[in-house]
Amino acid sequence: MLDEEHARILDKRKSGGGGGSRVLRFFLWLSCWGWNLRRRLHLVTAKRWLFLVILATTAYVIYSSCGKPAQVHPPLYGLMRTRPEVLYRCPTLSSSGERMRKYIDHATISAGGGNRVRMKIDPKVLLFVETTFSKLGRDLAELLVHNRMKYKVEVSGKSLPVLRNGEKGRFSTILFENYTKYLSLDEWNRNILDKYCAEFDIGIVGFMPSRDETFVGAELRNTAASLLIDTNVRIKDAYLNPSSSVLRLTRAGDIVRGPLPNEPSDLWTVFYPNHTTYEAVSMATPFQEGGEAELHAPPGTVNIPLVTVVQDKGEADGIRRVIFGAGLKFWLHRLLLLDAISYSSRGRLSVSLKRYILIDIDDIFVGERGTRLKKSDVEAILTAQEGLRRLVPGFKFNLGFSAKYFHFGDDEENAGDDLILENSDKFMWFGHMWNHIQPHLYSNLTQLMLDMMKNKDFAKEHGIPTDFGYSVSPHHSGVYPVHDLLFDAWKKVWNVKVTSTEEYPHLRPARLRRGFIHRGIMVLPRQTCGLFTHTIFIDRYPGGQSKLDESIWGGELFQSVVYNSINVFMTHMSNYGNDRLGLYTFESVIKYVQCWTNLQMVTLPPVLLAEKYFKMHPDEGDPIWGNPCDDPRHRKIWSSNKTCDSLPQFLVIGPQKTGTTALYTFLTMHPAISSNKPSPETFEEVQFFNGKNYLRGLDWYLKFFASEEVLPTTNVTTSFAHASSSFASDDDANAHHNAVPTLPPFHEEPPPHTKRILFEKSATYFDNELVPKRAHALLPRAKLVTILISPAKRAHSWYQHMRAHNDSVALNYTFYEVLTASVGSPKVLRDLRNRCLNPGRYAQNLERWLSYFPPQQLLILDGEELRDDPVAVMYRLQRFLQIQPLFDYSTKLRYDRSKGFYCQVISQNRNKCLGRSKGRHYPPMDDRSEKYLQSYYKSHNSALEKLLRRLDHSIPPWLREDLIE
């Protein structure tokens, strides 16, 4: 048990002591002000003076009840109030903050004791939820995402998923949103799940649901050992069992005092172990209100510990379990859940116990008079920094300066500026913008560099180091969405290697913030701490001090430190003057983390921190470019000379050798449709989403599309923003018809329209694994067009295409030798085999696209119909794109007998056809290769048929023939 003195300290902190000091300061200020006023007026009588005192006292009462008047000047207001103090003291830590970091390695624990061989198993959680919309289920999934744990969601009551892949297990932990769903599994599924857990030595974690019925001493059914429960119990004052083998990250450091929350009401399930296999993890006491214990607690038992989280060590049936008596609304359960997952997975799903913390103080020297740092504020920062270094090795504040505003304060504040520079060697530094202007507003690299050089010259003149390799942009402007001029200027002026932002991919939800690397600069995710430029007085803090304390004492800020291995926190200079909320916040949360966790916190310079981050998360190096116009915050920090109207509205995704070049030609004939500008390397294909071009960034991609263009004689309409809903009523827009449909009247030239419809054709997009995710991130509402022909014919055509281009591998190996290349074959031969065969796995590749885009945004065209009847295909394509009125291709396309396909009509006797490389007549495929391909694509063609039927798409003739053969 914790000592009573500590309890009184906590109670005093929560009640907000210090009111008497506040009143005294107010009346001292009032007396001085009144005396000066009386000396000036000379006419103020005693009665009038008494009246003024009463009036001022009344104003103070109103002020105390309603908050500080907005018009009170900060220096005057500073005399009327006190700063919040860090009163929290952890009772299990020494006065110097030292602690014993005692925890158990879960990898060494087996159910029922003893050592067991560790089986091969994926580090993944199997999460059973009640419904796909249940609140606790969503909370559990979000916590797993925040801690970067892989998981699979299943709805309880359905059949179990496949639990193993041969000799390898697919899941390391089983997690039930409702533990009673596990207990009530039918015998068949219960045996399968328990057998899997016992064989692979993994455990089960579950939460007891809220109940309408109240039970006292009820026994849980279908448990291996007797366990009794009470339900609908109100409790308070949670504390942990320090000897529990579940505890790893969590430390039994204190008591969480007060009533404990739960959803939907504050009613809990508590446990009464009735077997040696059970051990308490967390406990509490019955909550008393009005002097009586709540609900059914018997007289004389109000101080008896109630078990709120119980551990089953697996002595009865060889399966470890951890059962929670409430959900995740109580913050301590979030920590215990991470430990329960680690315990039940035998350490396979354990989070690191090391946390790297960097606290940036932006806007040094920036701020209005009355909000800037004074000498006493700088001294307080230095003192706090020394204290924090005892808790966080290597700790230093990281100061970002804008030199233009040096000495822009009053005399006291200018003295504060000087003291910062006198102690410049005691801090880490980074260059902010000299004039604090957002970099995305610059369109000239030279001007941007000149302004940065002013900051650098100031640094050299005043002894600020310039080799920090780190910088932050005001309001994250230019970092994401990327403004390439900023990255270029940073590298040339400061040799910046690292920056940070809270905007990638979006500010919210914070759990999804990630890092990326662009132009050699590492971008770290930045965390917020609840402090902003305007939060300088505790009374003005949104929601008051209780709201800030809630974030510190187990809330959002506390959890941010726990969940993120690397934390870069953003604060501002104004947070360290006035009420010094920055110092209060971080001193408090670091002490609370020290008390309640076994985490070891360390500070590293930004460059070392970034190197460590991308070593931990190597998959985050390549960015995923999102659409800036889909996020209002991103639009505000995106250059005004860039527009989302320059992005394509639809993509022709391939695959190669199916007729995509012909379709591209037909599309460019349309007066309302424009393609990208040609690439000097890949001609009409940009190939942005599938190669190194993607890493060049969005600015590079936008250069291939003309800006919005006004067409004087058109009136063509499209609807891409609402494509999904409007297309659903178009029955045959994605269907194949052998007969030419009855066509509505065409327009030779479309009537007037405000902008062209942009598209891009890159046939290599179709089978690339990365492209669907990248394309959806940037163009979530874009429509997709793909062309399919017989996969065997496509494979042969690609081989012949490579021979025609004098590819040495294709020239030196027969088609059959290419198809039958094995693992031991030369890499170049295997690469050619893959390019022949992989695109033809149509169903597999289409399913990848459909995992990101809805079916309503996908049009599947028959390549043979495009060759034989392009007019009908182009009519259907225009309907899919919702272009009105339709363009008449029947007068623009004509069959060319010499080429063997349709060409563009130039005049009555002249056609414009594709180049010599198109329409070649290749030698027929040999029998061995044909039989091999029939066998190879049999299962893939069957899967394609099922997919097309699911999409309500008719089966093309070539697929019917391939299936029959």
Steps between C-alpha positions, in 0.01 A plus 500: 500500500610857434557742787233746612730798451514429129123472491466847656741641245294355218175626649651848542617500137160394372314758707716780351663651808661840515182712496605705801822606330302602198264723702792661683678585175179648363447732796864606503465602139168668576647701791793625293273593214251678732772693685652626175157599377418687823828694484416610151140602561533651854119517507422142588325492837509212745149402400590503133812296573290243687262489207789432261627217722154339511465541123840344437424213740178430312693502173747250645219264605355517149849451356563196721171342393505577130866516409742783424362788294644498152600867515730471805857566385733199562739682738208626711335160486827341616468686831150363555572127481749218566663248272412131530758307698623144451380352829491136396737270687509130424497314834705208365783714364786651698527875539751505214255320272696173489298181469538127476400390149378152590311302239477148359613378160181348363693292246609275784152436641303190402150406603497295817873561557803325354677557168344419166636513146394819322297412191513695175223755512416837341508803735134582440188548714170327424236746619142383554249786515127492571415703190700698246366819661544424871675774698740283699587301188600819320699616802690171508580519128618862534730411789653219294554738208657763726748240624562367147370152575360297215153360555204329335142579596227236521142538622424271793246227431619423149728213403860523611752618241784273390736498799807341350695491178648152494724467803498874560245679716333811360427679829701568817212622716123455507314814610127504581307825530241298694657219701165326548492440123806282545344315792181434303666369184352174379696193600653448154641851463600523866704181470668624180593834657619352831702235321670765288583709807637203691704367207660834412518614865311824448235657720162671495414854610140605556274772639190443708200684351261733678187318617143594575478232768684529831677185619659441838746213535391349167729236349619546143397199296730295275821603677776248568519613865236658719474878474229705674386847398292793619352727235386864495741607772617858547864519605775749572875528570666257259841350571710215364641176635878555472569125499275426200687334214280689253664834580775595259448849363268593786647572842321477836594853596201676655125500562260648248268671743133572453208320331608285204326548164351242265271507197210539456460555878759493776409143602766228514531125526728385783649154552537260794766241411421151628807313374878537521520557124350847549693803617393863531658748256305810596284578802274774637265570789122538505387854426309669783261784441315668782676280754364170361663245276346493155269217396536167672829521693435331840551703818858501621646418157534849358881496533551145373700502172294412193680332211430694179750324267580135559772276360452128427846339504375194313549247777164332431504460120834635373357826360597841639225761522456858615145622568401865545199609704444813286595652166763753395340819629719466808848599378688244711328219309666620180841439652393168649361387165844546340646288781223240468570466126871463570430243772258294293726504193810403696671823404436478126285811520696705752556872456844645561568639847715784368355839410684777320371850574585825327326821610516779244440859609406681179479876447791608718509883482152505341207644692318815600609703797366353819515143368876459459761348730650702783824427683313317775329282238832406339645420842197278571557318169864435590406374846227274368735366231750395766228325696364320196848381403506293820188319377575505126870446418632751246198726532525846345234729362527551124460869415383624161570869434379773264769766524302786346308544825801507737456783755143575394374493861514737793814543711431192716426283198805623309706406804342154468616484137853587611500233771396235250799588282734506800398139566485389138739214569254347746232437235461328166408737216333503160427768247140614466416744219678835550176696456263219609335505155356171376735354235220389267438869430840524327514432128864602460778278632754784511281717723427209731871427536581867566255509790645179641850646474395794719410253774828316452705822512328594827584158642870536411510850648344396833666163558206277405619173342412460131581132448186357665368343176140561608237759422129554542274708282245750641160327513663199328469690171682338209589181687177321418350563253853525366628830359817394320652848522510467878683167489750638247565816706536302824768278349693784338496745794484285815590152371179382664470124536192482724174684546169412663130558443168410656327513159611172342282341392252709706486674837224268617489228604833540675552122517547492121772764476805360327839602362641510148815596310500753216800631309731352760330679792347279770159620616403388850142490629444778753274468803281766657481550875193719536698826507467758225627852438204657683498265803709714732273532807355202686168681553464543125586140419205346306308304762710638784786339692299183554502441124877537478549280807274235350736476203803476731371256764444199272328682214596587144846646568591219738384239250691670220825440689402139571385410147774669295855374523619836368324822603576839349284750687412841366482795742540876465704768677183652645431173684809559716431859603202631691355189675782276369252234392769326296710431808198399706378261230823315428633485854166353605456245225860375518466445874170321451647275229792424731260404777256284304722331242832323461582713196848642469490849345798641308564813292712486183598771248251511209727339240575199721132485593394488134754231415366292786138558393550378144704206625198406712256566214683440170169460316423870555785634291293528183218753538136456403392823332148603596269746329556846657149609405343230718630656822409863584818537706711386206330740259601791725870408485514402132638743245233715333648429156417131539155358449331163523335578167837403352457142618351235269137397541551151362782253441551241229688239702583233238619231490757515221433345159121514531423809288575782743690706242206483260263606777735786589490620139122485484468693827730781382272549200220608734480882511418504875767250611871570547785273591823579678789660321744243357796384705846512339570158651171308477320694224122516552523315834597694812544183710479706817342259746714193433864601493768744605294785356266472797780600735550822301182628659166652414651819356677290238178318409296820466739634237372238257147641502401832354333745735127552477416594141189681381345360184299768320260273314411217734237410755604151598408387851643226719448390859802342665440616856176301520599222265418216736140600567406617153661207322303247701190572291685452170429132447715434197781750555740223598340220300613343174259489206568310180251709308552872445251684723259753367697822519350836595568802279869588490659841490780551252644770727398507865326818611683746765667371818727648764787253507631191333479152647854386578620142488819301514581169333776283646454135411749379763270612782272198470708233673725711721434427868565857617299692242139450624583633848699793362240587237216488751685725746540773239196438278233331715215602268680425173344251262701205374498343155658163427507286186510120507576245226587132521789484751677237290491723191613797709800304635604392150456853366729638771770247419483587129499870587829456689653310208396778263683745728813282486489394863795262542315262734200467268732449202703228673215296651191349346159594632464161666839534669394836636170363633664205673787693661557374854636644823850397396481675164685829436326802652453672165317193372277484808425871465384453141285204607333713766425780253345245268287321760421726796280762329277218374396405853206730442284414801788531745601840363144631478427396858796710611348804328156424640639493854551877461247612239128413492378296198301802376828676420638213287421435134619171347522507121532205265816550295365297209186711482715814511687367197187394305246768600669800663202731441276295732777477760563875496127563538494280809816665634344848465196385693727362771680834519158673499587733216200680355435543211679207336769540237436320169792264434325337200619786279847510651605134481531281194621144445837489322539179301877528467550530875217268601345734761316830535684829446425869531332661199705792364324551169281308262793296368747522784528332841739563787596166658724397786872455435672202343542328835122472533297239320793271426421147385700267724579134436237269648556357850652150514285217636709435812480861608129513429431192712722633779312830507161326494601308811668799668204736456223246567450595865557869429237501225253323727562765765446771239167349398382501862616858546320620186176332608534660843537837328195424283723515193437279198763240409701595188515240220876445530461405868226248417727342239797486737286337770365240255848416374 
